[in-house]
Amino acid sequence: MSIGDLIRHERKRKGWTLSQLSRRTGVSKSYLSYLERNQKKNPSITIVKRLFVVLDIPLDKIMDKDEQKADYS
């Protein structure tokens, strides 16, 4: 699951619209839409942290994504 998928899942689980999440985080609705559709691949850590805090997603989920992509061979 990508960061965008996780954000969309948690937003919908809370019953929030993109507009509501935008108002709560200060991140534009269009940017959130790009994130959720995985059209924005590398959002800044500042924006991701803001979204994760508002959505109550543990910040260690960011690390889980990075570790899954890492090639340790």
C-alpha positions in Angstrom: 0.0 0.0 0.0 1.4 3.4 -1.0 1.4 6.5 1.2 -1.4 7.8 -1.0 -3.5 4.6 -0.6 -3.0 4.8 3.2 -4.1 8.4 3.3 -7.2 7.7 1.2 -8.0 4.7 3.3 -7.8 6.5 6.6 -9.6 9.6 5.3 -12.5 7.5 4.1 -12.5 5.4 7.3 -13.0 8.7 9.2 -15.8 9.6 6.8 -14.0 12.8 5.7 -14.1 14.4 2.3 -10.9 15.8 0.6 -12.2 19.3 1.4 -12.5 18.4 5.1 -9.0 16.9 5.2 -7.7 19.9 3.3 -9.2 22.3 5.9 -7.8 20.2 8.8 -4.3 20.0 7.4 -3.8 23.1 5.4 -2.8 21.0 2.4 -4.6 21.9 -0.8 -7.5 19.7 -2.0 -5.8 19.3 -5.4 -2.5 18.2 -3.9 -4.3 15.7 -1.7 -6.1 14.3 -4.7 -2.8 13.9 -6.5 -1.4 12.1 -3.5 -4.3 9.7 -3.1 -4.2 8.8 -6.8 -0.5 8.2 -6.6 0.3 10.9 -9.1 2.5 12.7 -6.6 5.2 10.1 -5.7 7.5 11.9 -3.4 5.7 14.3 -1.0 7.7 16.2 1.5 8.1 14.7 4.9 6.5 17.8 6.4 3.3 17.3 4.5 3.2 13.6 5.1 3.8 14.2 8.8 1.0 16.8 8.9 -1.4 14.3 7.2 -0.4 11.4 9.4 -0.9 13.4 12.6 -4.3 14.6 11.6 -5.4 11.2 10.4 -3.9 9.5 13.5 -1.6 7.3 11.4 1.5 6.2 13.4 4.5 7.9 11.9 6.4 4.6 11.9 4.2 3.6 8.9 6.4 5.9 6.8 9.4 3.8 7.8 7.5 0.6 7.0 7.0 1.9 3.4 10.7 2.8 3.0 11.9 -0.6 4.4 9.7 -2.5 2.0 11.2 -0.7 -0.9 14.8 -1.1 0.2 17.0 -3.5 -1.6 19.4 -5.1 0.9 21.1 -7.5 -1.4 
